[in-house]
Structure formats: C-alpha cells, structure tokens
Amino acid sequence: MKKGKGKRGSHVGVIASFSIFILFLIGIYLATQPGFETQTDKKTIVQYLKTELTDRFSSNLTIAIIKPGTNCSTITKTSLGIQSQDFSIAKDVDGNSVGVKYVLNNLIVDSGNEPIWVYYSESKLNNISAGSSSCPTPQIESIRKDKEIFEEKVTESIMNFSSFQNSLNVPDGTDFDIGFEFDNGSVISSGQKEISGDIYSEEIYVRYVNDNADILSGKIIITVY
C-alpha cells in the first residue's frame, strides 16, 4: 500500500510540473507576441515599399547603336518607337558624349565612321548641341529597350518626400524613411526620425542610370518605425 501511494504521488508531481511548464511557455508567447506581430507588419510594409519604389524610380531606357559613315546622322524617333517627349544623349565607342540636337523632332547626331550609342528616356539626360542640321539617315545596328532606375527620379522623390509619401498606399499611421546611396558613396535621405521603439530597416542593391546615361551601382535604404 505504501508503495502504491508513492507511485500516485509521483504521477501528480509530474503532471503539476508539466502544467507549470506549459503556463511558462504561454506566458513567454503572450509577452513576445505583440512585438512579433509589429516586426512582421513592418517587414511586410518594407517588402511592399521595395516593389513600389523600384517601380516609381524606374523609366524606360532605349539604346540604339547606329553605324553612321558620315560626320553627322539624322535619326527619326518614329523609326525607333520613341515617344516625342523623350530625352536623348549619344556616346562614341569610348563612352564620350557627342553632340545631339532636334530638328522637326528628328535627332541630329555628330558622328563619323565609328558606331554611336544613342540613349533615349523620359528622364532628363545631359546632351550637348550638335552642328549640322542636314544629315543622312544612318544604318541602325541594334535597338534594346529596358526599364531602369534613374537618378533623377530617385532624387526628385526623396527631395520632395512629403508629397511623394502621400502618393504611396501605405497604411495610415505608418512612419518610414527612404534613403539612397549612390555609386560614389554619397547618400541622400528623407530624414532619420528620433523615435523610440523597434524599427525595421532593409537595404536593396540596385543599378541606376545617371544623367549621362552611365549605368551605376547603388542601394535603396528603407526604414519603417
């Protein structure tokens, strides 16, 4: 009889210990769950902003390679499927800018016997004036169209962050900042806020096009408070 009672007592002790352990786990879960949900929400917002910002910062970039054969060339935008309002810049084989100008919506390019790369985009590009306005049509070697992030769009959005922020469909009460690090290491930001509590930040490495049509490396920095 004494031996049987000992067994029952040990079973009760095990059950009691197990119950205390379960209550301990529930306590930890309840204590950490609000913070876990907050971090999950912030991560979701960052993922949304990553997609949205990449799209908002991007424009179409068309690159046409021409083979002139003369000292200047006339390129019609319609032959390349380019919008009339698109900006352009031209470069030689060494990547140096050459003169371009528009005559009756046709692009006049200073050229020679070497191939010329002509870049078109709705984002502004730093072109230089060309000379002649009566030039033959060159042979078009190739045309490539891509969607790229443009420095101009990044800078304009971050420098006018208040209005840009309002155009993004983020939940009411969401507080966030956007920064961008350029190829040379310089950084622009919408401003870091002094807010106590958890934050979630992520860096997205991208390539971007500057106003000389150079393709460079940079990164978007998103911080959600």
N, C-alpha and C positions, 0 to 999 in steps of 0.2 A: 504493500500500500504506500509506503513512504517513497518507494522508487517510482511508482506511477505518478504521484503528486509532483515529483521533481520534473518529470517529463512535461506535465501540463504547464508548470511554471516556466520552463524554458521556452515553450512554444509561445506563450503570452509575451515573454520578453522580446522574442524575435519579431513578433507582429508589431509590438509597440515601437521597436527601433525602426522597423521598416516604415511605419506611418510617419514617424518624426522625420525620416529621410525624405519621404515624398513631400511633406509640408515644407521642408527646407528647399527642395527643388522648385516648388510652386512659388515660394517667396522670392527666390532669385529670378524666376521668369517674370513675375509681376513687377519686380524692381527694374528689370532691364528692358522690358517690352516697349515702354514709351520711347526710350532712346533709340531702340532698334527700328521702330516704325519711322521715327524722324529721319534717321540716316537713310533708310530705304526710300522715303519720299524725296529727299534731297538728291539721292543718286538718280532717281527716275527723272527729276527735273533737269539734271545735268545731261542725261542721255538725250532728252528732248531738245535741249539747247544746242547740243553738239550737232545734231542733224539740221536744226533750224538755222543756226549761224553759218554753217558751211554752205547752205543754200543761199542765204541772204548776202553773203560775202562774194558770191560767185557770179561770173558773167561768161558769155560765150567768147571764145578766142578762136579766130580763124587764121591759119597760117598758110600763105600761098608762096610757093617757090617759083620764080619766073626766070627764064633764060632770055635776056634782052637782045644782045647782039649789036646794040647801038648805044649812044650816050644818054638816051632817055627812053622811057616807055610810058604808054597810056594803058591803064587798066580800068575796065568798066566794072563797077560794083555788081551790076546785074549778072555779069558772066560768072561771078563767084558766089552768087546768092547772098550778097552782103546787104544789110539794111542801109538806107541812105544816110542815117544819122550816125553810123559807126565811125569811130576814130581809127586812125592808122599810123603806122610807123614802118619804116623799111630799113633793112640792115644788109651789109655786104657779107662776104664769106668769113670775114674776121670778126663779125659782130658789131661793126661800127655803123652808127646811124647814117643814112644817106637822105638827101632832100626829097620831100614829097609835097605836093600841093593838089588842090582840086580845081578842075575846070569843067563846068557844066556837069558836076557830080562824077566826073571821071578822075581817077587818081593818076597824077603825073609823077613818075619816079626817076630820079637821076640814076643812071645805070651805065654799064659798059658791057664787056664780053663775059664777065663772071656772073654766076647766079645771084639773085637777090631774094631775100626773105622778106615778105610783106605781112605785117600783123594787123588784124582788124579786131576791134572790140567796141562795145558801147561805153566802156570805161575810158577815160581820157588817157592819151598817150602823148609823150613829148616828141612831136615831129619837128623837122626843120624845113624851111622853104626851099623848093626846087627852082630851077631856072626856066628852061624852055616849056612852052605850052603846046607845041605841035610835034607829037612823037608817035611812032608806030606802036602797034599792039604786039606785046611780046609773046613768046611761047610759054605756056603755063606747064611747069613740070609736075607739080602736085598741089593738092589742097587738103588740109587737115583741119577739122573742127573739134574743139574740146571745150569743156566747161572748167574754168579755173577760178581760184580765189584771187581777187585783185586788191592790191594795197590801197587803192583809192577808196574802195567800198569799206574796207576794214576801218580805215582812218575816219572816214565820214561818219560811220555808225557809232564808233566809240566816242568821238569828239562831240557828237550830238546824242548822247546816251539817253537823256530823258525822253525825247520823242521816240527814239528807236526802241527803248524798253517798253513803251506803251503799245508799240505795234506787235509785240510778241505775245502770244496767247499763253502766258503763264498764269497759274492760279493766283487769285487775289491774296495779297499779303506775303507773296514770295519776294525775298530780298536777295539780289545777286549782283555780281560784278563781272565784267568781261575785260580781259587784257589780251594783248598780242605782243609776242616777241619777234622782232624782225631778224633777218639774216645776219645783220651786223651786231646783234645783241641788245639793241635798244628796245625799250618796252613802252607801250602806251596802255593806259588803263582807264576805266570809267571811275576808278577811285576805290581804295580799300576802306571799308567801314569798320569802326571800332564797336563791335557787337560781342557781348559775352555769350558763351554757349557754344554748342557744336557747329562746325562748318564742314562742308564737303567741297573739295576742290579737285579739278582734273585738268590735265594739260593734253592737248590734241596736236600732234605734229602734222603739219600740212606743208604744201608747196604753194607759192603765190607768185603773182606777176606784178612787177612794179611799173612805173610809168615809162620805162624804157623798154618794156616788153621782155625784161630779163626774168627767167623763172628761178625763184629762190626758195630757200627753206625757212620756215617759221613755225610758230605754235600759238594756238588759241588757248587762253587760260580762263577757265570758268570757275567761279566760286559762288556757292549757294550758302546763305547764312541761316 
